Amino acid sequence: MKVFGICSGRKGGNTEILMAQAFKGVLSVDPNAEVEFVNLQEAKIDPCVGCEACVKAHIAGKTDFRCSQGENHDNFQDIELKMRAADAIIVSAPCYNLLPPGILITWLNKLHSGGDYRKITLSPDGWKIGAAFSLGGTDWTDYMPNVVRMVVEELIGGYRGLVDYEQFDFYPATRMVLVDDALMDRMLLMGQRVANAVINRKPGDKEAEYHGQPGFCPYCYSNLLRVNPDGRVFCPQCNIEATPEVVDGRLKITFTQENLDKSRWSPYGQNLHNTNIQKGHKKAAEGAEKIKADFPAYNDFLKDHRMILPERH
Ligand SMILES: Cc1cc2nc3c(=O)[nH]c(=O)nc-3n(C[C@H](O)[C@H](O)[C@H](O)COP(=O)(O)O)c2cc1C
């Protein structure tokens, strides 16, 4: 089996050490496993510039293309090829400003540029297994669980293959995870869960068993809620309307099956998303004359107010 890890913290730092420990867990189950990771901090990843060439190609049903920035323009494709070949992906991130480091999202933003990118999320052998962990210097890490799990979800094509996730707080100094035996054991277990899930996964299985940090959403295990102005409450990750109740002074969140079936990841949700994109483009096409007439004045205004950036190398 091949397990590929994604790190985005300090070289030789906490998340890299925890990734090594997870790999040791994989190897304790399958000594022949191939384990490899990339630290995105070391990679050259140029940001997606939003040209939408890949989106337009997808809409036209074409998948045999690469990013308009050019093949091997940066390390995106090198990493993507490793992911394609992997049976399991482990994503890790330290917390930067309550979120994962920007480089992880910069890299994720380019996923659509990989042509038949949906295939990246399938393993050579069926569906991919995923796990993730994240770590903060304190407990100022509130967005981490949901964002990091969302990243894995993008990379393995849904939550069905997610077997483990954990957020670790109060590790500010580099390499200090090494003083915490319980944490190191937990990471060994994460690696073992990943390897066992790869071994036990069958093409017809509905989903792998999730053992990670619990949450109220049965799909993404979210622990965050979105409250709409009208008072309706949603899992923001899956966009599923929740049924909130207060039981013994505590909030209890449940979901009806009808609402669960409307998750943004379901065929219903995907279809709605595609329809909404098409609606947006239709509106733009209908207003093309107005856009053409009004834009030059805005462009002149923008030119006059755009910051002149000194050249840096
Ligand atoms: C730019 C920056 C922002 C950070 N912001 C947070 C934060 O919002 N919350 C937090 O708990 N830790 C924060 N930290 C601390 C790191 O998450 C912590 O040091 C972690 O151990 C780094 O992992 P690493 O050794 O794998 O790089 C921040 C660190 C940096 C460099």
The ligand as an ORCA input file, in Angstrom:
! r2SCAN-3c Opt
* xyz 0 1
  C       2.247     32.653     11.816
  C       1.847     31.772     12.969
  C       0.570     31.879     13.482
  C       0.159     31.044     14.527
  N      -1.129     31.137     14.966
  C      -1.573     30.282     15.905
  C      -2.934     30.314     16.321
  O      -3.762     31.084     15.828
  N      -3.328     29.445     17.274
  C      -2.472     28.545     17.824
  O      -2.902     27.778     18.689
  N      -1.170     28.481     17.463
  C      -0.701     29.322     16.508
  N       0.614     29.252     16.102
  C       1.538     28.272     16.725
  C       1.769     27.001     15.909
  O       0.558     26.382     15.551
  C       2.607     26.029     16.750
  O       3.851     26.620     17.012
  C       2.844     24.667     16.129
  O       3.575     23.874     17.039
  C       3.610     24.726     14.817
  O       3.749     23.422     14.306
  P       5.071     22.950     13.510
  O       6.160     22.762     14.540
  O       4.705     21.700     12.824
  O       5.410     24.043     12.549
  C       1.058     30.101     15.079
  C       2.362     30.011     14.573
  C       2.759     30.827     13.523
  C       4.160     30.683     12.961
*
